[in-house]
């Protein structure tokens, strides 16, 4: 990093800079016509671009699927596989243990095999 240089500004310059910054921020807040939704229209227009649309659709579907999986997991195992509460607890604990171990050790090992390029 380059060395820091001493500032030659006076306290009057700092006060003037702070006032200008405050005025600019106030103007930006008053000029924002988005209301409670902010810049929602700009977000939608960005999401409708062809280059972004596919990514947004994929993220929505993946997130929706994971949400359904997490919310229905226990019910499905109780109904389909006739698991009791203690069996379901052991199964979820075992899955969490495997996930933790694989994320702790396996991901690091795989990453060490590839370059950061």
Residue pairs with C-beta under 8 A, 6 or more apart in sequence:
9 17
32 38
32 39
34 40
34 41
46 52
47 53
47 56
73 92
74 88
74 92
77 83
77 88
77 91
78 88
83 91
